[in-house]
Amino acid sequence: MSTNLDIHHLAAAYALDALDARERAVFEAHYPACVICSHDVREFRATLAAMGEASATPPPADLRARLMQEIGETRQLSPLLPGPVAHLAARRRPSALVLAAAAAVLLLIGLASFAFGRSSNDDRTFADALDHVLAQPDARLIELTATDGTGGRVQLAWSATAHQAALLADGLAPAGEGMAYELWLIDAGGPAPMRLLDPAADGSLRRTLTVDGTPVQWGITIEPRGGSPAPTGDVIFLGAA
């Protein structure tokens, strides 16, 4: 997998089974715990299933009979290998199968721990709220772009008809002592504080909020922990609504 490939953009290729082995392993370790990627995978799979049903063609009426006839005429066991080779294969095959099975079990345990070990009631509440927003007919998923090279990724899903939004961010730097990240709804009258204040001590933000107004843009600044009526710092993330 290319080192500059954003893992969050692999959902469509994963649903199409178009990833190579390394990409698949990395994405499968990531997406169960990522609400955006898991939602994308479900949506892409549902779309593919609908497309498959729309283009499905009934099989020929005699297909089953022909298959059963071929099964009856086809040898099901491989021919025996010469003596020494057969003994060597017999010794090696069980250990290879055991190792493969053990590796599969360990992989499943690891993925389950990653996916569910971090879950909490708050996580499920946020995921439910995010699904509710994204299910609205006018839902939009917006990427807020870093304006000054700040690290991290910020996305915001919002629906005007539902008057709701869900913000998720990862990889953010700590806001600093006595400081916090604040979200702004920017409309024709300027920025209005959404009071989304969080120091992002662990680098992530997960917040749901009520939206009253018609934003033109969304922005994030770093403000004193108590909040500001107007931005005092530079806008470090910005996205068009």
C-alpha atoms as a printed R data frame, in Angstrom:
    type eleno elety resid chain resno       x       y       z
1   ATOM     1    CA   MET     A     1   0.000   0.000   0.000
2   ATOM     2    CA   SER     A     2   1.325   3.441  -0.851
3   ATOM     3    CA   THR     A     3   2.544   5.330   2.199
4   ATOM     4    CA   ASN     A     4   0.596   8.460   1.180
5   ATOM     5    CA   LEU     A     5  -2.721   6.645   0.660
6   ATOM     6    CA   ASP     A     6  -5.413   7.760   3.093
7   ATOM     7    CA   ILE     A     7  -6.839   4.660   4.754
8   ATOM     8    CA   HIS     A     8 -10.231   6.395   5.070
9   ATOM     9    CA   HIS     A     9 -10.549   6.314   1.254
10  ATOM    10    CA   LEU     A    10 -10.309   2.516   0.926
11  ATOM    11    CA   ALA     A    11 -13.918   1.639   1.778
12  ATOM    12    CA   ALA     A    12 -15.133   1.456  -1.843
13  ATOM    13    CA   ALA     A    13 -12.190  -0.660  -2.985
14  ATOM    14    CA   TYR     A    14 -12.651  -2.937   0.046
15  ATOM    15    CA   ALA     A    15 -16.335  -3.453  -0.741
16  ATOM    16    CA   LEU     A    16 -15.358  -4.314  -4.338
17  ATOM    17    CA   ASP     A    17 -12.655  -6.746  -3.109
18  ATOM    18    CA   ALA     A    18 -10.096  -4.685  -5.022
19  ATOM    19    CA   LEU     A    19  -7.443  -4.313  -2.293
20  ATOM    20    CA   ASP     A    20  -4.218  -6.268  -2.225
21  ATOM    21    CA   ALA     A    21  -3.408  -8.453   0.783
22  ATOM    22    CA   ARG     A    22  -1.542  -5.752   2.703
23  ATOM    23    CA   GLU     A    23  -4.150  -3.053   2.091
24  ATOM    24    CA   ARG     A    24  -6.928  -5.444   3.127
25  ATOM    25    CA   ALA     A    25  -5.163  -6.381   6.373
26  ATOM    26    CA   VAL     A    26  -4.560  -2.739   7.312
27  ATOM    27    CA   PHE     A    27  -8.090  -1.656   6.440
28  ATOM    28    CA   GLU     A    28  -9.737  -4.592   8.227
29  ATOM    29    CA   ALA     A    29  -7.796  -3.691  11.371
30  ATOM    30    CA   HIS     A    30  -8.983  -0.082  11.074
31  ATOM    31    CA   TYR     A    31 -12.561   0.113   9.863
32  ATOM    32    CA   PRO     A    32 -14.510  -1.763  12.590
33  ATOM    33    CA   ALA     A    33 -13.584   0.990  15.073
34  ATOM    34    CA   CYS     A    34 -14.041   3.885  12.611
35  ATOM    35    CA   VAL     A    35 -17.655   5.044  12.392
36  ATOM    36    CA   ILE     A    36 -17.149   6.734   9.020
37  ATOM    37    CA   CYS     A    37 -15.392   3.798   7.349
38  ATOM    38    CA   SER     A    38 -17.772   1.188   8.787
39  ATOM    39    CA   HIS     A    39 -20.730   3.265   7.581
40  ATOM    40    CA   ASP     A    40 -19.122   3.603   4.128
41  ATOM    41    CA   VAL     A    41 -18.516  -0.148   3.897
42  ATOM    42    CA   ARG     A    42 -22.149  -0.897   4.783
43  ATOM    43    CA   GLU     A    43 -23.402   1.622   2.219
44  ATOM    44    CA   PHE     A    44 -21.115   0.405  -0.578
45  ATOM    45    CA   ARG     A    45 -22.049  -3.229   0.113
46  ATOM    46    CA   ALA     A    46 -25.757  -2.387   0.070
47  ATOM    47    CA   THR     A    47 -25.329  -0.548  -3.234
48  ATOM    48    CA   LEU     A    48 -23.413  -3.454  -4.770
49  ATOM    49    CA   ALA     A    49 -26.084  -5.908  -3.598
50  ATOM    50    CA   ALA     A    50 -28.802  -3.746  -5.132
51  ATOM    51    CA   MET     A    51 -26.892  -3.543  -8.406
52  ATOM    52    CA   GLY     A    52 -26.380  -7.308  -8.377
53  ATOM    53    CA   GLU     A    53 -30.067  -7.957  -7.847
54  ATOM    54    CA   ALA     A    54 -30.978  -5.541 -10.627
55  ATOM    55    CA   SER     A    55 -28.707  -7.330 -13.111
56  ATOM    56    CA   ALA     A    56 -29.194 -10.912 -11.900
57  ATOM    57    CA   THR     A    57 -30.073 -13.525 -14.511
58  ATOM    58    CA   PRO     A    58 -31.845 -16.789 -13.574
59  ATOM    59    CA   PRO     A    59 -29.591 -19.847 -14.142
60  ATOM    60    CA   PRO     A    60 -30.471 -22.365 -16.869
61  ATOM    61    CA   ALA     A    61 -33.049 -24.919 -15.774
62  ATOM    62    CA   ASP     A    62 -30.688 -27.831 -16.436
63  ATOM    63    CA   LEU     A    63 -27.690 -26.335 -14.593
64  ATOM    64    CA   ARG     A    64 -28.109 -28.418 -11.433
65  ATOM    65    CA   ALA     A    65 -28.484 -31.659 -13.378
66  ATOM    66    CA   ARG     A    66 -25.349 -30.973 -15.435
67  ATOM    67    CA   LEU     A    67 -23.343 -30.101 -12.310
68  ATOM    68    CA   MET     A    68 -24.406 -33.282 -10.523
69  ATOM    69    CA   GLN     A    69 -23.477 -35.340 -13.571
70  ATOM    70    CA   GLU     A    70 -20.011 -33.769 -13.760
71  ATOM    71    CA   ILE     A    71 -19.473 -34.313 -10.028
72  ATOM    72    CA   GLY     A    72 -20.288 -37.969 -10.469
73  ATOM    73    CA   GLU     A    73 -17.778 -38.329 -13.304
74  ATOM    74    CA   THR     A    74 -14.922 -36.299 -11.772
75  ATOM    75    CA   ARG     A    75 -12.355 -37.896  -9.458
76  ATOM    76    CA   GLN     A    76 -12.448 -36.134  -6.092
77  ATOM    77    CA   LEU     A    77  -9.048 -37.297  -4.722
78  ATOM    78    CA   SER     A    78  -5.633 -36.357  -6.064
79  ATOM    79    CA   PRO     A    79  -3.436 -39.245  -7.260
80  ATOM    80    CA   LEU     A    80  -1.022 -40.607  -4.649
81  ATOM    81    CA   LEU     A    81   2.491 -39.208  -4.720
82  ATOM    82    CA   PRO     A    82   5.568 -41.474  -4.945
83  ATOM    83    CA   GLY     A    83   6.563 -43.026  -1.600
84  ATOM    84    CA   PRO     A    84   9.244 -40.621  -0.214
85  ATOM    85    CA   VAL     A    85   7.443 -37.522  -1.482
86  ATOM    86    CA   ALA     A    86   4.124 -38.707  -0.086
87  ATOM    87    CA   HIS     A    87   5.646 -39.310   3.352
88  ATOM    88    CA   LEU     A    88   7.249 -35.850   3.361
89  ATOM    89    CA   ALA     A    89   3.970 -34.202   2.338
90  ATOM    90    CA   ALA     A    90   2.075 -36.152   4.991
91  ATOM    91    CA   ARG     A    91   4.503 -34.933   7.662
92  ATOM    92    CA   ARG     A    92   4.416 -31.293   6.569
93  ATOM    93    CA   ARG     A    93   0.764 -30.769   5.681
94  ATOM    94    CA   PRO     A    94  -0.700 -30.975   9.221
95  ATOM    95    CA   SER     A    95   1.790 -28.480  10.627
96  ATOM    96    CA   ALA     A    96   1.066 -25.996   7.832
97  ATOM    97    CA   LEU     A    97  -2.662 -26.317   8.385
98  ATOM    98    CA   VAL     A    98  -2.267 -25.943  12.129
99  ATOM    99    CA   LEU     A    99  -0.137 -22.823  11.693
100 ATOM   100    CA   ALA     A   100  -2.637 -21.309   9.254
101 ATOM   101    CA   ALA     A   101  -5.537 -22.026  11.590
102 ATOM   102    CA   ALA     A   102  -3.648 -20.586  14.564
103 ATOM   103    CA   ALA     A   103  -2.777 -17.460  12.599
104 ATOM   104    CA   ALA     A   104  -6.419 -17.014  11.586
105 ATOM   105    CA   VAL     A   105  -7.589 -17.390  15.194
106 ATOM   106    CA   LEU     A   106  -5.003 -14.884  16.434
107 ATOM   107    CA   LEU     A   107  -5.993 -12.428  13.695
108 ATOM   108    CA   LEU     A   108  -9.681 -12.705  14.619
109 ATOM   109    CA   ILE     A   109  -8.896 -12.227  18.307
110 ATOM   110    CA   GLY     A   110  -6.755  -9.198  17.509
111 ATOM   111    CA   LEU     A   111  -9.405  -7.611  15.323
112 ATOM   112    CA   ALA     A   112 -12.107  -8.253  17.894
113 ATOM   113    CA   SER     A   113  -9.999  -6.675  20.633
114 ATOM   114    CA   PHE     A   114  -9.288  -3.652  18.456
115 ATOM   115    CA   ALA     A   115 -12.890  -3.225  17.390
116 ATOM   116    CA   PHE     A   116 -14.594  -3.796  20.723
117 ATOM   117    CA   GLY     A   117 -11.928  -3.119  23.326
118 ATOM   118    CA   ARG     A   118 -12.236   0.644  22.853
119 ATOM   119    CA   SER     A   119 -16.027   0.718  22.651
120 ATOM   120    CA   SER     A   120 -18.140   2.387  25.318
121 ATOM   121    CA   ASN     A   121 -21.663   3.654  25.806
122 ATOM   122    CA   ASP     A   122 -20.505   7.098  24.679
123 ATOM   123    CA   ASP     A   123 -19.036   5.615  21.485
124 ATOM   124    CA   ARG     A   124 -22.287   3.817  20.691
125 ATOM   125    CA   THR     A   125 -24.312   6.949  21.435
126 ATOM   126    CA   PHE     A   126 -22.148   8.974  19.067
127 ATOM   127    CA   ALA     A   127 -22.312   6.271  16.375
128 ATOM   128    CA   ASP     A   128 -26.114   6.214  16.639
129 ATOM   129    CA   ALA     A   129 -26.274  10.001  16.373
130 ATOM   130    CA   LEU     A   130 -23.924   9.975  13.380
131 ATOM   131    CA   ASP     A   131 -26.001   7.310  11.621
132 ATOM   132    CA   HIS     A   132 -29.130   9.374  12.289
133 ATOM   133    CA   VAL     A   133 -27.574  12.480  10.728
134 ATOM   134    CA   LEU     A   134 -26.232  10.590   7.713
135 ATOM   135    CA   ALA     A   135 -29.628   8.965   7.150
136 ATOM   136    CA   GLN     A   136 -31.264  12.347   6.485
137 ATOM   137    CA   PRO     A   137 -32.037  13.140   2.815
138 ATOM   138    CA   ASP     A   138 -30.034  16.388   2.964
139 ATOM   139    CA   ALA     A   139 -27.118  14.985   4.989
140 ATOM   140    CA   ARG     A   140 -23.664  16.220   4.067
141 ATOM   141    CA   LEU     A   141 -20.274  14.893   5.128
142 ATOM   142    CA   ILE     A   142 -17.700  17.682   5.059
143 ATOM   143    CA   GLU     A   143 -13.929  17.508   5.335
144 ATOM   144    CA   LEU     A   144 -12.463  20.445   7.255
145 ATOM   145    CA   THR     A   145  -9.057  21.147   5.752
146 ATOM   146    CA   ALA     A   146  -6.070  22.244   7.809
147 ATOM   147    CA   THR     A   147  -5.178  25.811   6.825
148 ATOM   148    CA   ASP     A   148  -1.690  25.987   8.315
149 ATOM   149    CA   GLY     A   149  -0.301  22.482   7.984
150 ATOM   150    CA   THR     A   150  -1.801  21.422  11.305
151 ATOM   151    CA   GLY     A   151  -1.857  17.652  11.637
152 ATOM   152    CA   GLY     A   152  -4.989  15.614  12.085
153 ATOM   153    CA   ARG     A   153  -8.222  14.986  10.254
154 ATOM   154    CA   VAL     A   154 -11.588  16.630  10.947
155 ATOM   155    CA   GLN     A   155 -14.929  15.624   9.435
156 ATOM   156    CA   LEU     A   156 -18.409  16.979  10.131
157 ATOM   157    CA   ALA     A   157 -21.718  15.428   9.156
158 ATOM   158    CA   TRP     A   158 -24.734  17.695   9.341
159 ATOM   159    CA   SER     A   159 -28.351  17.939   8.280
160 ATOM   160    CA   ALA     A   160 -30.216  21.228   8.006
161 ATOM   161    CA   THR     A   161 -33.631  19.569   8.269
162 ATOM   162    CA   ALA     A   162 -32.655  17.617  11.394
163 ATOM   163    CA   HIS     A   163 -30.835  20.640  12.903
164 ATOM   164    CA   GLN     A   164 -28.089  18.259  13.973
165 ATOM   165    CA   ALA     A   165 -24.392  17.730  13.331
166 ATOM   166    CA   ALA     A   166 -21.777  15.201  14.377
167 ATOM   167    CA   LEU     A   167 -18.100  16.074  14.435
168 ATOM   168    CA   LEU     A   168 -15.250  13.590  14.549
169 ATOM   169    CA   ALA     A   169 -11.556  14.288  14.488
170 ATOM   170    CA   ASP     A   170  -8.420  12.211  14.959
171 ATOM   171    CA   GLY     A   171  -4.720  12.916  15.179
172 ATOM   172    CA   LEU     A   172  -5.100  16.404  16.672
173 ATOM   173    CA   ALA     A   173  -2.318  17.935  18.706
174 ATOM   174    CA   PRO     A   174  -3.235  18.805  22.323
175 ATOM   175    CA   ALA     A   175  -4.740  22.283  22.479
176 ATOM   176    CA   GLY     A   176  -2.351  23.371  25.226
177 ATOM   177    CA   GLU     A   177  -2.617  24.352  28.867
178 ATOM   178    CA   GLY     A   178  -5.876  26.164  29.536
179 ATOM   179    CA   MET     A   179  -6.868  26.012  25.858
180 ATOM   180    CA   ALA     A   180  -9.414  24.039  23.852
181 ATOM   181    CA   TYR     A   181 -10.644  23.479  20.306
182 ATOM   182    CA   GLU     A   182 -13.779  25.451  19.429
183 ATOM   183    CA   LEU     A   183 -16.091  24.940  16.465
184 ATOM   184    CA   TRP     A   184 -17.610  27.911  14.619
185 ATOM   185    CA   LEU     A   185 -20.655  28.079  12.380
186 ATOM   186    CA   ILE     A   186 -19.823  30.715   9.781
187 ATOM   187    CA   ASP     A   187 -22.725  32.344   7.946
188 ATOM   188    CA   ALA     A   188 -23.356  35.660   6.195
189 ATOM   189    CA   GLY     A   189 -23.167  37.440   9.540
190 ATOM   190    CA   GLY     A   190 -19.796  35.937  10.468
191 ATOM   191    CA   PRO     A   191 -18.690  33.190  12.855
192 ATOM   192    CA   ALA     A   192 -21.003  32.018  15.639
193 ATOM   193    CA   PRO     A   193 -19.604  29.854  18.455
194 ATOM   194    CA   MET     A   194 -20.918  26.313  18.679
195 ATOM   195    CA   ARG     A   195 -19.345  25.914  22.143
196 ATOM   196    CA   LEU     A   196 -17.640  22.683  21.129
197 ATOM   197    CA   LEU     A   197 -14.790  23.036  23.617
198 ATOM   198    CA   ASP     A   198 -12.379  20.165  24.132
199 ATOM   199    CA   PRO     A   199  -8.626  20.026  24.761
200 ATOM   200    CA   ALA     A   200  -8.319  16.882  22.568
201 ATOM   201    CA   ALA     A   201  -5.869  15.427  25.065
202 ATOM   202    CA   ASP     A   202  -5.936  12.044  23.310
203 ATOM   203    CA   GLY     A   203  -5.931  13.563  19.813
204 ATOM   204    CA   SER     A   204  -9.578  12.818  19.079
205 ATOM   205    CA   LEU     A   205 -12.928  14.622  19.219
206 ATOM   206    CA   ARG     A   206 -16.379  13.041  19.064
207 ATOM   207    CA   ARG     A   207 -19.239  15.502  19.546
208 ATOM   208    CA   THR     A   208 -22.868  15.864  18.512
209 ATOM   209    CA   LEU     A   209 -24.523  19.275  18.499
210 ATOM   210    CA   THR     A   210 -27.673  21.146  17.604
211 ATOM   211    CA   VAL     A   211 -27.414  23.431  14.579
212 ATOM   212    CA   ASP     A   212 -29.576  26.536  14.340
213 ATOM   213    CA   GLY     A   213 -28.743  28.612  11.297
214 ATOM   214    CA   THR     A   214 -27.543  28.256   7.754
215 ATOM   215    CA   PRO     A   215 -23.765  27.870   7.680
216 ATOM   216    CA   VAL     A   216 -21.695  28.860   4.694
217 ATOM   217    CA   GLN     A   217 -18.542  27.418   6.252
218 ATOM   218    CA   TRP     A   218 -17.415  25.587   9.361
219 ATOM   219    CA   GLY     A   219 -14.207  26.508  11.139
220 ATOM   220    CA   ILE     A   220 -12.158  25.475  14.161
221 ATOM   221    CA   THR     A   221  -9.864  27.625  16.278
222 ATOM   222    CA   ILE     A   222  -8.031  27.144  19.557
223 ATOM   223    CA   GLU     A   223  -9.505  29.320  22.289
224 ATOM   224    CA   PRO     A   224  -9.238  29.778  26.066
225 ATOM   225    CA   ARG     A   225 -10.940  26.861  27.820
226 ATOM   226    CA   GLY     A   226 -13.894  29.013  28.885
227 ATOM   227    CA   GLY     A   227 -14.797  29.840  25.283
228 ATOM   228    CA   SER     A   228 -14.864  33.051  23.261
229 ATOM   229    CA   PRO     A   229 -17.802  34.976  21.738
230 ATOM   230    CA   ALA     A   230 -15.661  35.574  18.633
231 ATOM   231    CA   PRO     A   231 -12.507  33.830  17.388
232 ATOM   232    CA   THR     A   232  -9.314  35.062  19.030
233 ATOM   233    CA   GLY     A   233  -7.026  32.568  17.316
234 ATOM   234    CA   ASP     A   234  -6.359  31.686  13.708
235 ATOM   235    CA   VAL     A   235  -8.784  29.358  11.955
236 ATOM   236    CA   ILE     A   236  -6.791  26.137  11.747
237 ATOM   237    CA   PHE     A   237  -9.459  23.954  10.092
238 ATOM   238    CA   LEU     A   238 -11.971  25.224   7.531
239 ATOM   239    CA   GLY     A   239 -14.591  23.568   5.347
240 ATOM   240    CA   ALA     A   240 -17.370  24.763   3.037
241 ATOM   241    CA   ALA     A   241 -20.867  23.868   4.170
